[in-house]
Amino acid sequence: MVIAFLGSHGRCWWSNSNTYGKLCLLNSMGQEMSRCKTSIRRGQPNPIYKETFVFQVALFQLSDVTLMISIYNRRSMKRKEMIGWISMGQNSSGEEEQDHWQQMKETKGQQVCRWHILLES
C-alpha cells in the first residue's frame, strides 16, 4: 500500500515554527504495526508535505487497520505540540477519511491524494 501524504494545517503559525507529521499504522486491536515520520518543515507558516510512505499490508487486512496521521509543531529541541490529527481505515475520524480509505482500497496501489481538515488535539 502506498500513501502519499499531502497536507497543510491551515493555521498561520509564526515564521520560525518547525512542523512535521507522524504516521502510525495500527492493527484491529490498536497495536502499532509500523510508523513513519515526515521531514521537518522549518520556518514555513503553512507547510506542505508531499512525501510517500510505504506500509506492508496484505490486501485482506486493509479493512482491519487504521492509519493515524498527526501533525506536530516543534518549538524547541525537546518540546513539541500536536497541531492536529486524522485517522483513516477501520477507525476513521470522519466520512471524508473513510471515503479516502475506500477509494485507496479500490484503486489497488495507485496514488489517491486528498486534502483533509485536521481535528484539534
Biopython code that builds the backbone (N, CA, C, O; Angstrom):
import numpy as np
from Bio.PDB.StructureBuilder import StructureBuilder

atoms = [
    (1, "MET", "N", (0.859, -1.176, 0.000)),
    (1, "MET", "CA", (0.000, 0.000, 0.000)),
    (1, "MET", "C", (0.899, 1.231, 0.000)),
    (1, "MET", "O", (1.822, 1.325, 0.809)),
    (2, "VAL", "N", (0.643, 2.143, -0.873)),
    (2, "VAL", "CA", (1.396, 3.382, -0.957)),
    (2, "VAL", "C", (0.469, 4.526, -0.592)),
    (2, "VAL", "O", (-0.636, 4.629, -1.125)),
    (3, "ILE", "N", (0.915, 5.389, 0.317)),
    (3, "ILE", "CA", (0.116, 6.537, 0.732)),
    (3, "ILE", "C", (0.942, 7.788, 0.525)),
    (3, "ILE", "O", (2.030, 7.921, 1.086)),
    (4, "ALA", "N", (0.432, 8.701, -0.272)),
    (4, "ALA", "CA", (1.089, 9.996, -0.447)),
    (4, "ALA", "C", (0.404, 10.953, 0.509)),
    (4, "ALA", "O", (-0.814, 11.123, 0.457)),
    (5, "PHE", "N", (1.167, 11.569, 1.369)),
    (5, "PHE", "CA", (0.614, 12.471, 2.368)),
    (5, "PHE", "C", (0.853, 13.888, 1.929)),
    (5, "PHE", "O", (1.996, 14.338, 1.854)),
    (6, "LEU", "N", (-0.216, 14.595, 1.638)),
    (6, "LEU", "CA", (-0.144, 15.982, 1.198)),
    (6, "LEU", "C", (-1.048, 16.751, 2.130)),
    (6, "LEU", "O", (-2.267, 16.596, 2.064)),
    (7, "GLY", "N", (-0.492, 17.576, 2.995)),
    (7, "GLY", "CA", (-1.341, 18.245, 3.965)),
    (7, "GLY", "C", (-0.819, 19.588, 4.396)),
    (7, "GLY", "O", (0.381, 19.857, 4.348)),
    (8, "SER", "N", (-1.728, 20.417, 4.812)),
    (8, "SER", "CA", (-1.397, 21.721, 5.359)),
    (8, "SER", "C", (-2.310, 21.938, 6.542)),
    (8, "SER", "O", (-3.513, 21.692, 6.457)),
    (9, "HIS", "N", (-1.747, 22.398, 7.647)),
    (9, "HIS", "CA", (-2.585, 22.521, 8.843)),
    (9, "HIS", "C", (-3.552, 23.691, 8.766)),
    (9, "HIS", "O", (-4.464, 23.777, 9.588)),
    (10, "GLY", "N", (-3.383, 24.591, 7.809)),
    (10, "GLY", "CA", (-4.351, 25.650, 7.573)),
    (10, "GLY", "C", (-4.326, 26.791, 8.567)),
    (10, "GLY", "O", (-5.063, 27.762, 8.400)),
    (11, "ARG", "N", (-3.514, 26.704, 9.578)),
    (11, "ARG", "CA", (-3.387, 27.795, 10.549)),
    (11, "ARG", "C", (-2.148, 28.595, 10.223)),
    (11, "ARG", "O", (-1.203, 28.077, 9.628)),
    (12, "CYS", "N", (-2.150, 29.822, 10.601)),
    (12, "CYS", "CA", (-0.967, 30.653, 10.376)),
    (12, "CYS", "C", (-0.113, 30.638, 11.642)),
    (12, "CYS", "O", (-0.439, 31.311, 12.619)),
    (13, "TRP", "N", (0.952, 29.892, 11.626)),
    (13, "TRP", "CA", (1.885, 29.837, 12.753)),
    (13, "TRP", "C", (2.994, 30.838, 12.486)),
    (13, "TRP", "O", (3.209, 31.254, 11.347)),
    (14, "TRP", "N", (3.690, 31.218, 13.535)),
    (14, "TRP", "CA", (4.777, 32.170, 13.377)),
    (14, "TRP", "C", (5.845, 31.589, 12.456)),
    (14, "TRP", "O", (5.954, 30.374, 12.294)),
    (15, "SER", "N", (6.623, 32.477, 11.863)),
    (15, "SER", "CA", (7.526, 32.071, 10.789)),
    (15, "SER", "C", (8.654, 31.149, 11.239)),
    (15, "SER", "O", (9.273, 30.502, 10.395)),
    (16, "ASN", "N", (8.939, 31.064, 12.513)),
    (16, "ASN", "CA", (10.034, 30.202, 12.947)),
    (16, "ASN", "C", (9.552, 28.830, 13.419)),
    (16, "ASN", "O", (10.299, 28.115, 14.086)),
    (17, "SER", "N", (8.318, 28.451, 13.084)),
    (17, "SER", "CA", (7.812, 27.155, 13.525)),
    (17, "SER", "C", (8.448, 26.036, 12.707)),
    (17, "SER", "O", (8.786, 26.212, 11.536)),
    (18, "ASN", "N", (8.601, 24.904, 13.341)),
    (18, "ASN", "CA", (9.143, 23.705, 12.716)),
    (18, "ASN", "C", (8.086, 22.614, 12.848)),
    (18, "ASN", "O", (7.815, 22.144, 13.952)),
    (19, "THR", "N", (7.492, 22.213, 11.735)),
    (19, "THR", "CA", (6.406, 21.239, 11.798)),
    (19, "THR", "C", (6.793, 19.956, 11.070)),
    (19, "THR", "O", (7.614, 19.958, 10.153)),
    (20, "TYR", "N", (6.171, 18.856, 11.509)),
    (20, "TYR", "CA", (6.392, 17.552, 10.896)),
    (20, "TYR", "C", (5.170, 16.682, 11.154)),
    (20, "TYR", "O", (4.345, 16.984, 12.016)),
    (21, "GLY", "N", (5.068, 15.603, 10.398)),
    (21, "GLY", "CA", (3.957, 14.675, 10.565)),
    (21, "GLY", "C", (4.433, 13.314, 11.020)),
    (21, "GLY", "O", (5.542, 12.887, 10.698)),
    (22, "LYS", "N", (3.578, 12.634, 11.776)),
    (22, "LYS", "CA", (3.826, 11.256, 12.181)),
    (22, "LYS", "C", (2.698, 10.396, 11.642)),
    (22, "LYS", "O", (1.529, 10.768, 11.751)),
    (23, "LEU", "N", (3.028, 9.263, 11.069)),
    (23, "LEU", "CA", (2.052, 8.314, 10.567)),
    (23, "LEU", "C", (2.245, 7.015, 11.327)),
    (23, "LEU", "O", (3.366, 6.521, 11.445)),
    (24, "CYS", "N", (1.169, 6.467, 11.838)),
    (24, "CYS", "CA", (1.248, 5.241, 12.620)),
    (24, "CYS", "C", (0.156, 4.289, 12.140)),
    (24, "CYS", "O", (-1.024, 4.641, 12.149)),
    (25, "LEU", "N", (0.542, 3.096, 11.725)),
    (25, "LEU", "CA", (-0.397, 2.083, 11.273)),
    (25, "LEU", "C", (-0.711, 1.154, 12.437)),
    (25, "LEU", "O", (0.190, 0.567, 13.036)),
    (26, "LEU", "N", (-2.004, 1.026, 12.755)),
    (26, "LEU", "CA", (-2.455, 0.216, 13.886)),
    (26, "LEU", "C", (-3.257, -0.978, 13.393)),
    (26, "LEU", "O", (-3.988, -0.876, 12.408)),
    (27, "ASN", "N", (-3.120, -2.123, 14.082)),
    (27, "ASN", "CA", (-3.935, -3.276, 13.737)),
    (27, "ASN", "C", (-5.319, -3.146, 14.375)),
    (27, "ASN", "O", (-5.609, -2.136, 15.015)),
    (28, "SER", "N", (-6.164, -4.141, 14.208)),
    (28, "SER", "CA", (-7.543, -4.064, 14.708)),
    (28, "SER", "C", (-7.625, -4.005, 16.224)),
    (28, "SER", "O", (-8.656, -3.619, 16.775)),
    (29, "MET", "N", (-6.555, -4.382, 16.902)),
    (29, "MET", "CA", (-6.513, -4.333, 18.376)),
    (29, "MET", "C", (-5.914, -3.017, 18.877)),
    (29, "MET", "O", (-5.785, -2.816, 20.085)),
    (30, "GLY", "N", (-5.550, -2.124, 17.960)),
    (30, "GLY", "CA", (-4.960, -0.844, 18.337)),
    (30, "GLY", "C", (-3.468, -0.903, 18.583)),
    (30, "GLY", "O", (-2.890, 0.051, 19.104)),
    (31, "GLN", "N", (-2.831, -2.009, 18.217)),
    (31, "GLN", "CA", (-1.391, -2.152, 18.408)),
    (31, "GLN", "C", (-0.648, -1.616, 17.192)),
    (31, "GLN", "O", (-1.079, -1.803, 16.054)),
    (32, "GLU", "N", (0.463, -0.953, 17.444)),
    (32, "GLU", "CA", (1.263, -0.360, 16.374)),
    (32, "GLU", "C", (1.919, -1.437, 15.524)),
    (32, "GLU", "O", (2.586, -2.338, 16.031)),
    (33, "MET", "N", (1.710, -1.318, 14.215)),
    (33, "MET", "CA", (2.333, -2.248, 13.266)),
    (33, "MET", "C", (3.557, -1.617, 12.604)),
    (33, "MET", "O", (4.552, -2.289, 12.336)),
    (34, "SER", "N", (3.460, -0.307, 12.346)),
    (34, "SER", "CA", (4.533, 0.405, 11.660)),
    (34, "SER", "C", (4.348, 1.895, 11.885)),
    (34, "SER", "O", (3.241, 2.360, 12.159)),
    (35, "ARG", "N", (5.444, 2.646, 11.767)),
    (35, "ARG", "CA", (5.338, 4.103, 11.883)),
    (35, "ARG", "C", (6.383, 4.773, 11.009)),
    (35, "ARG", "O", (7.440, 4.215, 10.715)),
    (36, "CYS", "N", (6.048, 5.993, 10.605)),
    (36, "CYS", "CA", (6.935, 6.812, 9.780)),
    (36, "CYS", "C", (6.810, 8.257, 10.245)),
    (36, "CYS", "O", (5.867, 8.623, 10.945)),
    (37, "LYS", "N", (7.774, 9.062, 9.843)),
    (37, "LYS", "CA", (7.772, 10.471, 10.196)),
    (37, "LYS", "C", (8.191, 11.268, 8.970)),
    (37, "LYS", "O", (9.104, 10.869, 8.247)),
    (38, "THR", "N", (7.522, 12.399, 8.734)),
    (38, "THR", "CA", (7.899, 13.252, 7.615)),
    (38, "THR", "C", (9.164, 14.023, 7.974)),
    (38, "THR", "O", (9.607, 14.025, 9.123)),
    (39, "SER", "N", (9.721, 14.661, 6.987)),
    (39, "SER", "CA", (10.816, 15.571, 7.270)),
    (39, "SER", "C", (10.236, 16.817, 7.944)),
    (39, "SER", "O", (9.039, 17.087, 7.852)),
    (40, "ILE", "N", (11.096, 17.560, 8.614)),
    (40, "ILE", "CA", (10.663, 18.775, 9.317)),
    (40, "ILE", "C", (10.638, 19.935, 8.320)),
    (40, "ILE", "O", (11.573, 20.125, 7.543)),
    (41, "ARG", "N", (9.567, 20.690, 8.359)),
    (41, "ARG", "CA", (9.449, 21.905, 7.552)),
    (41, "ARG", "C", (9.793, 23.074, 8.465)),
    (41, "ARG", "O", (9.052, 23.377, 9.400)),
    (42, "ARG", "N", (10.898, 23.718, 8.200)),
    (42, "ARG", "CA", (11.395, 24.789, 9.067)),
    (42, "ARG", "C", (10.974, 26.161, 8.557)),
    (42, "ARG", "O", (11.142, 26.487, 7.382)),
    (43, "GLY", "N", (10.417, 26.963, 9.482)),
    (43, "GLY", "CA", (10.114, 28.351, 9.187)),
    (43, "GLY", "C", (9.079, 28.579, 8.106)),
    (43, "GLY", "O", (9.104, 29.618, 7.445)),
    (44, "GLN", "N", (8.174, 27.642, 7.908)),
    (44, "GLN", "CA", (7.124, 27.805, 6.908)),
    (44, "GLN", "C", (5.790, 28.009, 7.619)),
    (44, "GLN", "O", (5.336, 27.115, 8.332)),
    (45, "PRO", "N", (5.155, 29.162, 7.442)),
    (45, "PRO", "CA", (3.904, 29.414, 8.164)),
    (45, "PRO", "C", (2.775, 28.458, 7.777)),
    (45, "PRO", "O", (1.915, 28.170, 8.608)),
    (46, "ASN", "N", (2.754, 27.964, 6.553)),
    (46, "ASN", "CA", (1.756, 26.984, 6.108)),
    (46, "ASN", "C", (2.466, 25.870, 5.343)),
    (46, "ASN", "O", (2.407, 25.824, 4.114)),
    (47, "PRO", "N", (3.130, 24.983, 6.060)),
    (47, "PRO", "CA", (3.954, 23.963, 5.401)),
    (47, "PRO", "C", (3.125, 22.965, 4.600)),
    (47, "PRO", "O", (1.986, 22.653, 4.947)),
    (48, "ILE", "N", (3.720, 22.481, 3.533)),
    (48, "ILE", "CA", (3.101, 21.437, 2.717)),
    (48, "ILE", "C", (4.048, 20.243, 2.717)),
    (48, "ILE", "O", (5.255, 20.391, 2.525)),
    (49, "TYR", "N", (3.483, 19.055, 2.935)),
    (49, "TYR", "CA", (4.243, 17.811, 2.938)),
    (49, "TYR", "C", (3.819, 17.021, 1.708)),
    (49, "TYR", "O", (2.631, 16.776, 1.497)),
    (50, "LYS", "N", (4.775, 16.632, 0.916)),
    (50, "LYS", "CA", (4.469, 15.785, -0.233)),
    (50, "LYS", "C", (5.495, 14.665, -0.226)),
    (50, "LYS", "O", (6.503, 14.705, -0.931)),
    (51, "GLU", "N", (5.205, 13.673, 0.589)),
    (51, "GLU", "CA", (6.115, 12.559, 0.769)),
    (51, "GLU", "C", (5.333, 11.261, 0.626)),
    (51, "GLU", "O", (4.132, 11.216, 0.892)),
    (52, "THR", "N", (6.009, 10.230, 0.212)),
    (52, "THR", "CA", (5.375, 8.934, 0.026)),
    (52, "THR", "C", (5.897, 7.964, 1.078)),
    (52, "THR", "O", (7.100, 7.879, 1.326)),
    (53, "PHE", "N", (4.972, 7.238, 1.688)),
    (53, "PHE", "CA", (5.314, 6.236, 2.691)),
    (53, "PHE", "C", (4.742, 4.906, 2.244)),
    (53, "PHE", "O", (3.614, 4.845, 1.754)),
    (54, "VAL", "N", (5.505, 3.851, 2.409)),
    (54, "VAL", "CA", (5.067, 2.518, 2.007)),
    (54, "VAL", "C", (4.892, 1.668, 3.258)),
    (54, "VAL", "O", (5.814, 1.511, 4.058)),
    (55, "PHE", "N", (3.684, 1.122, 3.407)),
    (55, "PHE", "CA", (3.380, 0.214, 4.512)),
    (55, "PHE", "C", (3.079, -1.166, 3.922)),
    (55, "PHE", "O", (2.351, -1.283, 2.936)),
    (56, "GLN", "N", (3.639, -2.191, 4.529)),
    (56, "GLN", "CA", (3.397, -3.554, 4.067)),
    (56, "GLN", "C", (2.121, -4.072, 4.726)),
    (56, "GLN", "O", (2.123, -4.438, 5.901)),
    (57, "VAL", "N", (1.034, -4.099, 3.957)),
    (57, "VAL", "CA", (-0.259, -4.566, 4.455)),
    (57, "VAL", "C", (-0.868, -5.458, 3.390)),
    (57, "VAL", "O", (-0.956, -5.076, 2.224)),
    (58, "ALA", "N", (-1.291, -6.656, 3.798)),
    (58, "ALA", "CA", (-1.958, -7.554, 2.854)),
    (58, "ALA", "C", (-3.309, -6.963, 2.468)),
    (58, "ALA", "O", (-3.957, -6.298, 3.276)),
    (59, "LEU", "N", (-3.725, -7.206, 1.239)),
    (59, "LEU", "CA", (-4.977, -6.666, 0.726)),
    (59, "LEU", "C", (-6.157, -7.016, 1.634)),
    (59, "LEU", "O", (-7.031, -6.181, 1.864)),
    (60, "PHE", "N", (-6.184, -8.249, 2.150)),
    (60, "PHE", "CA", (-7.299, -8.668, 3.003)),
    (60, "PHE", "C", (-7.278, -7.977, 4.374)),
    (60, "PHE", "O", (-8.281, -8.005, 5.087)),
    (61, "GLN", "N", (-6.162, -7.365, 4.749)),
    (61, "GLN", "CA", (-6.048, -6.681, 6.044)),
    (61, "GLN", "C", (-6.476, -5.222, 5.994)),
    (61, "GLN", "O", (-6.647, -4.601, 7.044)),
    (62, "LEU", "N", (-6.652, -4.660, 4.810)),
    (62, "LEU", "CA", (-6.915, -3.229, 4.688)),
    (62, "LEU", "C", (-8.174, -2.776, 5.421)),
    (62, "LEU", "O", (-8.252, -1.624, 5.847)),
    (63, "SER", "N", (-9.142, -3.642, 5.575)),
    (63, "SER", "CA", (-10.378, -3.274, 6.295)),
    (63, "SER", "C", (-10.186, -3.311, 7.800)),
    (63, "SER", "O", (-11.031, -2.812, 8.544)),
    (64, "ASP", "N", (-9.080, -3.897, 8.261)),
    (64, "ASP", "CA", (-8.869, -4.100, 9.699)),
    (64, "ASP", "C", (-7.799, -3.203, 10.303)),
    (64, "ASP", "O", (-7.518, -3.314, 11.496)),
    (65, "VAL", "N", (-7.196, -2.320, 9.518)),
    (65, "VAL", "CA", (-6.136, -1.464, 10.047)),
    (65, "VAL", "C", (-6.580, -0.008, 10.069)),
    (65, "VAL", "O", (-7.520, 0.382, 9.376)),
    (66, "THR", "N", (-5.890, 0.786, 10.876)),
    (66, "THR", "CA", (-6.148, 2.223, 10.985)),
    (66, "THR", "C", (-4.833, 2.967, 10.802)),
    (66, "THR", "O", (-3.815, 2.602, 11.390)),
    (67, "LEU", "N", (-4.862, 4.003, 9.990)),
    (67, "LEU", "CA", (-3.690, 4.859, 9.809)),
    (67, "LEU", "C", (-3.947, 6.165, 10.541)),
    (67, "LEU", "O", (-4.869, 6.904, 10.196)),
    (68, "MET", "N", (-3.135, 6.452, 11.552)),
    (68, "MET", "CA", (-3.224, 7.694, 12.312)),
    (68, "MET", "C", (-2.188, 8.664, 11.749)),
    (68, "MET", "O", (-1.018, 8.315, 11.594)),
    (69, "ILE", "N", (-2.630, 9.886, 11.445)),
    (69, "ILE", "CA", (-1.735, 10.921, 10.937)),
    (69, "ILE", "C", (-1.822, 12.110, 11.883)),
    (69, "ILE", "O", (-2.899, 12.673, 12.078)),
    (70, "SER", "N", (-0.700, 12.492, 12.468)),
    (70, "SER", "CA", (-0.645, 13.597, 13.422)),
    (70, "SER", "C", (0.384, 14.614, 12.939)),
    (70, "SER", "O", (1.449, 14.245, 12.446)),
    (71, "ILE", "N", (0.054, 15.899, 13.084)),
    (71, "ILE", "CA", (0.976, 16.970, 12.717)),
    (71, "ILE", "C", (1.418, 17.670, 13.993)),
    (71, "ILE", "O", (0.597, 18.021, 14.841)),
    (72, "TYR", "N", (2.726, 17.867, 14.119)),
    (72, "TYR", "CA", (3.312, 18.461, 15.319)),
    (72, "TYR", "C", (4.058, 19.735, 14.990)),
    (72, "TYR", "O", (4.601, 19.888, 13.896)),
    (73, "ASN", "N", (4.080, 20.648, 15.947)),
    (73, "ASN", "CA", (4.893, 21.851, 15.896)),
    (73, "ASN", "C", (5.996, 21.665, 16.926)),
    (73, "ASN", "O", (5.725, 21.422, 18.102)),
    (74, "ARG", "N", (7.217, 21.779, 16.485)),
    (74, "ARG", "CA", (8.370, 21.602, 17.376)),
    (74, "ARG", "C", (8.908, 22.978, 17.703)),
    (74, "ARG", "O", (9.540, 23.624, 16.867)),
    (75, "ARG", "N", (8.656, 23.422, 18.919)),
    (75, "ARG", "CA", (9.050, 24.783, 19.313)),
    (75, "ARG", "C", (10.509, 24.888, 19.733)),
    (75, "ARG", "O", (11.160, 25.901, 19.477)),
    (76, "SER", "N", (11.011, 23.875, 20.359)),
    (76, "SER", "CA", (12.414, 23.879, 20.781)),
    (76, "SER", "C", (12.954, 22.470, 20.611)),
    (76, "SER", "O", (12.273, 21.612, 20.050)),
    (77, "MET", "N", (14.145, 22.222, 21.079)),
    (77, "MET", "CA", (14.791, 20.927, 20.863)),
    (77, "MET", "C", (13.951, 19.745, 21.354)),
    (77, "MET", "O", (13.877, 18.726, 20.669)),
    (78, "LYS", "N", (13.330, 19.858, 22.502)),
    (78, "LYS", "CA", (12.614, 18.706, 23.063)),
    (78, "LYS", "C", (11.115, 18.927, 23.173)),
    (78, "LYS", "O", (10.365, 17.964, 23.334)),
    (79, "ARG", "N", (10.667, 20.152, 23.091)),
    (79, "ARG", "CA", (9.256, 20.453, 23.301)),
    (79, "ARG", "C", (8.487, 20.388, 21.987)),
    (79, "ARG", "O", (8.879, 21.006, 20.998)),
    (80, "LYS", "N", (7.381, 19.631, 21.985)),
    (80, "LYS", "CA", (6.553, 19.545, 20.787)),
    (80, "LYS", "C", (5.088, 19.702, 21.169)),
    (80, "LYS", "O", (4.682, 19.403, 22.292)),
    (81, "GLU", "N", (4.316, 20.174, 20.217)),
    (81, "GLU", "CA", (2.898, 20.396, 20.436)),
    (81, "GLU", "C", (2.139, 19.817, 19.247)),
    (81, "GLU", "O", (2.450, 20.135, 18.099)),
    (82, "MET", "N", (1.132, 18.959, 19.514)),
    (82, "MET", "CA", (0.342, 18.422, 18.425)),
    (82, "MET", "C", (-0.599, 19.504, 17.914)),
    (82, "MET", "O", (-1.357, 20.100, 18.678)),
    (83, "ILE", "N", (-0.537, 19.749, 16.599)),
    (83, "ILE", "CA", (-1.404, 20.738, 15.969)),
    (83, "ILE", "C", (-2.765, 20.113, 15.679)),
    (83, "ILE", "O", (-3.803, 20.734, 15.903)),
    (84, "GLY", "N", (-2.750, 18.872, 15.176)),
    (84, "GLY", "CA", (-3.997, 18.197, 14.857)),
    (84, "GLY", "C", (-3.740, 16.806, 14.315)),
    (84, "GLY", "O", (-2.590, 16.393, 14.162)),
    (85, "TRP", "N", (-4.822, 16.077, 14.021)),
    (85, "TRP", "CA", (-4.701, 14.702, 13.580)),
    (85, "TRP", "C", (-5.925, 14.284, 12.769)),
    (85, "TRP", "O", (-6.969, 14.935, 12.807)),
    (86, "ILE", "N", (-5.771, 13.179, 12.033)),
    (86, "ILE", "CA", (-6.877, 12.478, 11.403)),
    (86, "ILE", "C", (-6.556, 10.990, 11.458)),
    (86, "ILE", "O", (-5.413, 10.611, 11.709)),
    (87, "SER", "N", (-7.546, 10.156, 11.228)),
    (87, "SER", "CA", (-7.315, 8.720, 11.106)),
    (87, "SER", "C", (-8.133, 8.191, 9.937)),
    (87, "SER", "O", (-9.230, 8.675, 9.654)),
    (88, "MET", "N", (-7.583, 7.198, 9.270)),
    (88, "MET", "CA", (-8.247, 6.563, 8.130)),
    (88, "MET", "C", (-8.211, 5.055, 8.322)),
    (88, "MET", "O", (-7.296, 4.520, 8.947)),
    (89, "GLY", "N", (-9.210, 4.380, 7.781)),
    (89, "GLY", "CA", (-9.252, 2.927, 7.860)),
    (89, "GLY", "C", (-10.365, 2.466, 8.772)),
    (89, "GLY", "O", (-11.448, 3.050, 8.797)),
    (90, "GLN", "N", (-10.091, 1.415, 9.518)),
    (90, "GLN", "CA", (-11.107, 0.821, 10.387)),
    (90, "GLN", "C", (-11.733, 1.847, 11.335)),
    (90, "GLN", "O", (-12.952, 1.871, 11.501)),
    (91, "ASN", "N", (-10.925, 2.672, 11.941)),
    (91, "ASN", "CA", (-11.413, 3.691, 12.879)),
    (91, "ASN", "C", (-11.192, 5.088, 12.305)),
    (91, "ASN", "O", (-10.477, 5.901, 12.891)),
    (92, "SER", "N", (-11.805, 5.357, 11.168)),
    (92, "SER", "CA", (-11.655, 6.663, 10.514)),
    (92, "SER", "C", (-12.238, 7.763, 11.376)),
    (92, "SER", "O", (-13.225, 7.562, 12.084)),
    (93, "SER", "N", (-11.613, 8.933, 11.306)),
    (93, "SER", "CA", (-12.066, 10.064, 12.126)),
    (93, "SER", "C", (-13.268, 10.785, 11.524)),
    (93, "SER", "O", (-13.847, 11.651, 12.180)),
    (94, "GLY", "N", (-13.654, 10.456, 10.306)),
    (94, "GLY", "CA", (-14.815, 11.096, 9.692)),
    (94, "GLY", "C", (-15.166, 10.461, 8.363)),
    (94, "GLY", "O", (-14.495, 9.538, 7.901)),
    (95, "GLU", "N", (-16.227, 10.968, 7.754)),
    (95, "GLU", "CA", (-16.696, 10.423, 6.470)),
    (95, "GLU", "C", (-15.695, 10.640, 5.347)),
    (95, "GLU", "O", (-15.467, 9.746, 4.532)),
    (96, "GLU", "N", (-15.092, 11.837, 5.303)),
    (96, "GLU", "CA", (-14.104, 12.127, 4.253)),
    (96, "GLU", "C", (-12.928, 11.161, 4.327)),
    (96, "GLU", "O", (-12.450, 10.671, 3.304)),
    (97, "GLU", "N", (-12.472, 10.895, 5.531)),
    (97, "GLU", "CA", (-11.344, 9.985, 5.721)),
    (97, "GLU", "C", (-11.737, 8.552, 5.348)),
    (97, "GLU", "O", (-10.942, 7.822, 4.755)),
    (98, "GLN", "N", (-12.959, 8.153, 5.695)),
    (98, "GLN", "CA", (-13.437, 6.813, 5.339)),
    (98, "GLN", "C", (-13.560, 6.678, 3.822)),
    (98, "GLN", "O", (-13.195, 5.647, 3.257)),
    (99, "ASP", "N", (-14.076, 7.722, 3.161)),
    (99, "ASP", "CA", (-14.195, 7.707, 1.700)),
    (99, "ASP", "C", (-12.822, 7.624, 1.034)),
    (99, "ASP", "O", (-12.644, 6.905, 0.051)),
    (100, "HIS", "N", (-11.853, 8.367, 1.578)),
    (100, "HIS", "CA", (-10.488, 8.343, 1.048)),
    (100, "HIS", "C", (-9.906, 6.933, 1.161)),
    (100, "HIS", "O", (-9.314, 6.425, 0.209)),
    (101, "TRP", "N", (-10.074, 6.311, 2.310)),
    (101, "TRP", "CA", (-9.560, 4.956, 2.545)),
    (101, "TRP", "C", (-10.213, 3.967, 1.566)),
    (101, "TRP", "O", (-9.539, 3.114, 0.989)),
    (102, "GLN", "N", (-11.523, 4.096, 1.393)),
    (102, "GLN", "CA", (-12.246, 3.197, 0.482)),
    (102, "GLN", "C", (-11.747, 3.368, -0.948)),
    (102, "GLN", "O", (-11.569, 2.388, -1.671)),
    (103, "GLN", "N", (-11.522, 4.615, -1.351)),
    (103, "GLN", "CA", (-11.023, 4.875, -2.691)),
    (103, "GLN", "C", (-9.627, 4.291, -2.878)),
    (103, "GLN", "O", (-9.326, 3.753, -3.944)),
    (104, "MET", "N", (-8.770, 4.386, -1.864)),
    (104, "MET", "CA", (-7.434, 3.800, -1.947)),
    (104, "MET", "C", (-7.512, 2.290, -2.093)),
    (104, "MET", "O", (-6.755, 1.697, -2.860)),
    (105, "LYS", "N", (-8.426, 1.667, -1.358)),
    (105, "LYS", "CA", (-8.582, 0.212, -1.459)),
    (105, "LYS", "C", (-9.029, -0.194, -2.858)),
    (105, "LYS", "O", (-8.560, -1.196, -3.399)),
    (106, "GLU", "N", (-9.926, 0.577, -3.437)),
    (106, "GLU", "CA", (-10.487, 0.239, -4.749)),
    (106, "GLU", "C", (-9.509, 0.465, -5.892)),
    (106, "GLU", "O", (-9.588, -0.227, -6.907)),
    (107, "THR", "N", (-8.584, 1.421, -5.753)),
    (107, "THR", "CA", (-7.638, 1.709, -6.835)),
    (107, "THR", "C", (-6.428, 0.783, -6.818)),
    (107, "THR", "O", (-5.622, 0.807, -7.748)),
    (108, "LYS", "N", (-6.292, -0.016, -5.794)),
    (108, "LYS", "CA", (-5.274, -1.078, -5.712)),
    (108, "LYS", "C", (-3.859, -0.615, -6.055)),
    (108, "LYS", "O", (-3.287, -1.037, -7.061)),
    (109, "GLY", "N", (-3.301, 0.252, -5.217)),
    (109, "GLY", "CA", (-1.903, 0.636, -5.350)),
    (109, "GLY", "C", (-1.640, 1.959, -6.036)),
    (109, "GLY", "O", (-0.515, 2.456, -6.002)),
    (110, "GLN", "N", (-2.653, 2.542, -6.660)),
    (110, "GLN", "CA", (-2.452, 3.846, -7.288)),
    (110, "GLN", "C", (-2.568, 4.933, -6.232)),
    (110, "GLN", "O", (-3.282, 4.782, -5.241)),
    (111, "GLN", "N", (-1.857, 6.027, -6.457)),
    (111, "GLN", "CA", (-1.914, 7.143, -5.508)),
    (111, "GLN", "C", (-3.282, 7.807, -5.542)),
    (111, "GLN", "O", (-3.850, 8.055, -6.606)),
    (112, "VAL", "N", (-3.795, 8.088, -4.350)),
    (112, "VAL", "CA", (-5.050, 8.828, -4.203)),
    (112, "VAL", "C", (-4.758, 9.966, -3.232)),
    (112, "VAL", "O", (-4.566, 9.729, -2.039)),
    (113, "CYS", "N", (-4.723, 11.195, -3.731)),
    (113, "CYS", "CA", (-4.390, 12.347, -2.899)),
    (113, "CYS", "C", (-5.644, 13.166, -2.617)),
    (113, "CYS", "O", (-6.429, 13.452, -3.521)),
    (114, "ARG", "N", (-5.820, 13.534, -1.372)),
    (114, "ARG", "CA", (-6.922, 14.398, -0.957)),
    (114, "ARG", "C", (-6.446, 15.280, 0.179)),
    (114, "ARG", "O", (-5.503, 14.943, 0.895)),
    (115, "TRP", "N", (-7.114, 16.415, 0.334)),
    (115, "TRP", "CA", (-6.879, 17.301, 1.471)),
    (115, "TRP", "C", (-7.821, 16.898, 2.591)),
    (115, "TRP", "O", (-8.963, 16.516, 2.338)),
    (116, "HIS", "N", (-7.351, 16.981, 3.820)),
    (116, "HIS", "CA", (-8.178, 16.691, 4.992)),
    (116, "HIS", "C", (-8.036, 17.814, 6.000)),
    (116, "HIS", "O", (-6.973, 18.421, 6.129)),
    (117, "ILE", "N", (-9.105, 18.079, 6.703)),
    (117, "ILE", "CA", (-9.079, 19.056, 7.785)),
    (117, "ILE", "C", (-8.676, 18.326, 9.057)),
    (117, "ILE", "O", (-9.302, 17.342, 9.450)),
    (118, "LEU", "N", (-7.624, 18.822, 9.691)),
    (118, "LEU", "CA", (-7.150, 18.193, 10.912)),
    (118, "LEU", "C", (-8.114, 18.443, 12.059)),
    (118, "LEU", "O", (-8.701, 19.518, 12.179)),
    (119, "LEU", "N", (-8.263, 17.427, 12.895)),
    (119, "LEU", "CA", (-9.025, 17.592, 14.129)),
    (119, "LEU", "C", (-8.068, 18.126, 15.180)),
    (119, "LEU", "O", (-6.897, 17.749, 15.211)),
    (120, "GLU", "N", (-8.564, 18.999, 16.034)),
    (120, "GLU", "CA", (-7.710, 19.564, 17.070)),
    (120, "GLU", "C", (-7.393, 18.511, 18.123)),
    (120, "GLU", "O", (-8.225, 17.667, 18.455)),
    (121, "SER", "N", (-6.183, 18.582, 18.633)),
    (121, "SER", "CA", (-5.748, 17.593, 19.634)),
    (121, "SER", "C", (-6.377, 17.856, 20.984)),
    (121, "SER", "O", (-6.120, 17.121, 21.938)),
]
sb = StructureBuilder()
sb.init_structure("model")
sb.init_model(0)
sb.init_chain("A")
sb.init_seg("    ")
for serial, (resi, resn, name, xyz) in enumerate(atoms, 1):
    if name == "N":
        sb.init_residue(resn, " ", resi, " ")
    sb.init_atom(name, np.array(xyz, "f"), 0.0, 1.0, " ", f" {name:<3s}", serial, name[0])
structure = sb.get_structure()
